[in-house]
Amino acid sequence: MATARELMHTGCTCVKSDDSAANAARLMVQLNVGALPICGAEDEKIKGMVTDRDLVINVMAAGEDAEAYTVDRLPQGHLVLADANEDVEITIAKMKEHQVHRIPVIDEGRLVGIIALADVSHRMPEAVTGGLVESIRS
C-alpha cells in the first residue's frame, strides 16, 4: 500500500508564526492556496495551520489590523498530522475522523508536504475519495 509520502505534494511554504496576517494573506494569493502551515520562527517546526477563512473571521471581521496581527494569535485547534511513512489509509482515516480537507505531512518533526482532498481524488480510487468527502461533509 502507498505511504503518505507517495500521496503528498511537496514544496510546501510555511508562514512563520511571528508573521502578520496580511503577509499570510499575500502569500496565499501568491501561491494560489487557501491554507498555509504555520511554522515556528526559530525552530521551523509546524505549529498549526492558517486558512483564508481564519483570516476573514478572526482578523478582518473582528476589525483587527492585519499588518500588526501575527498568525500565532489565531485560534488553533488540535493539529492533525500525517507521518510521511505511514500507510495512506491511516492518513485518510485521520482526515475522515477530524473532518479536514488537508493534512500536513511530517518526517522527523519537519514539514515535508501536504495531502489535500484534491491529492486524494487524483491518486486514490473513487470510493476512497467519496468516503472522505462524505465524512467531511457530514
ChimeraX attribute file (.defattr): number of C-alpha atoms within 10 A of each C-alpha:
attribute: neighborCount
match mode: 1-to-1
recipient: residues
	/A:1	8
	/A:2	12
	/A:3	17
	/A:4	26
	/A:5	22
	/A:6	15
	/A:7	21
	/A:8	23
	/A:9	16
	/A:10	14
	/A:11	10
	/A:12	15
	/A:13	16
	/A:14	22
	/A:15	28
	/A:16	23
	/A:17	25
	/A:18	17
	/A:19	19
	/A:20	20
	/A:21	30
	/A:22	19
	/A:23	17
	/A:24	27
	/A:25	22
	/A:26	12
	/A:27	18
	/A:28	19
	/A:29	12
	/A:30	9
	/A:31	13
	/A:32	9
	/A:33	12
	/A:34	14
	/A:35	21
	/A:36	23
	/A:37	24
	/A:38	23
	/A:39	23
	/A:40	18
	/A:41	15
	/A:42	9
	/A:43	9
	/A:44	16
	/A:45	19
	/A:46	23
	/A:47	16
	/A:48	24
	/A:49	25
	/A:50	23
	/A:51	15
	/A:52	16
	/A:53	12
	/A:54	19
	/A:55	22
	/A:56	15
	/A:57	11
	/A:58	17
	/A:59	21
	/A:60	15
	/A:61	10
	/A:62	10
	/A:63	10
	/A:64	13
	/A:65	13
	/A:66	19
	/A:67	13
	/A:68	12
	/A:69	19
	/A:70	19
	/A:71	26
	/A:72	21
	/A:73	13
	/A:74	17
	/A:75	11
	/A:76	13
	/A:77	8
	/A:78	7
	/A:79	12
	/A:80	17
	/A:81	20
	/A:82	26
	/A:83	21
	/A:84	24
	/A:85	14
	/A:86	15
	/A:87	16
	/A:88	23
	/A:89	14
	/A:90	14
	/A:91	22
	/A:92	24
	/A:93	14
	/A:94	17
	/A:95	24
	/A:96	18
	/A:97	13
	/A:98	15
	/A:99	17
	/A:100	18
	/A:101	15
	/A:102	20
	/A:103	24
	/A:104	26
	/A:105	28
	/A:106	20
	/A:107	13
	/A:108	9
	/A:109	12
	/A:110	16
	/A:111	24
	/A:112	19
	/A:113	23
	/A:114	25
	/A:115	25
	/A:116	17
	/A:117	18
	/A:118	12
	/A:119	15
	/A:120	21
	/A:121	16
	/A:122	11
	/A:123	13
	/A:124	14
	/A:125	10
	/A:126	12
	/A:127	10
	/A:128	15
	/A:129	18
	/A:130	13
	/A:131	14
	/A:132	23
	/A:133	18
	/A:134	12
	/A:135	15
	/A:136	16
	/A:137	10
	/A:138	6
